[in-house]
């Protein structure tokens, strides 16, 4: 989520960001209720990282005519067509293909590989044909600009390291955070 926040502030440093924890990954009703409360308080866009709970967030966005950003793993645009601005995805297929190519070329080195854009990873799914982007093409332009800056030699666009949580929400692993909803509030008008 640190990258999400850094990206928002790259686009507009005055954007206000709020954070809410649902505490569960499997309750779309709770996700919907939390999202409806956030939207009614003035939030314009919510990004979730809450698995099944996040589906309720996206459905709430459609319900009130606002927008959501799908959480991690898969393209979630079909959950609320026209109201999902993007989805953060894991490019497992691309990562496997990359490693197989390395093996075939005799260049594979066993190591921890963070498969990112510099390796050709597709980490976002953006439905560019939706009305929001037709009315706001500058958003897509700014996104492309940010991607190019991140990929430049020396990485001109830096992303902060996410902070460690101050609580163990899982009862098992202190580095595993509770499901999160990240609302984005537009700058003061």
Helices and strands as residue ranges (DSSP letters): H 2-11, E 16-21, H 28-40, E 45-49, H 51-64, E 67-70, G 77-79, E 84-88, H 92-104, G 117-119, E 124-125, H 131-135, H 137-151, E 180-185
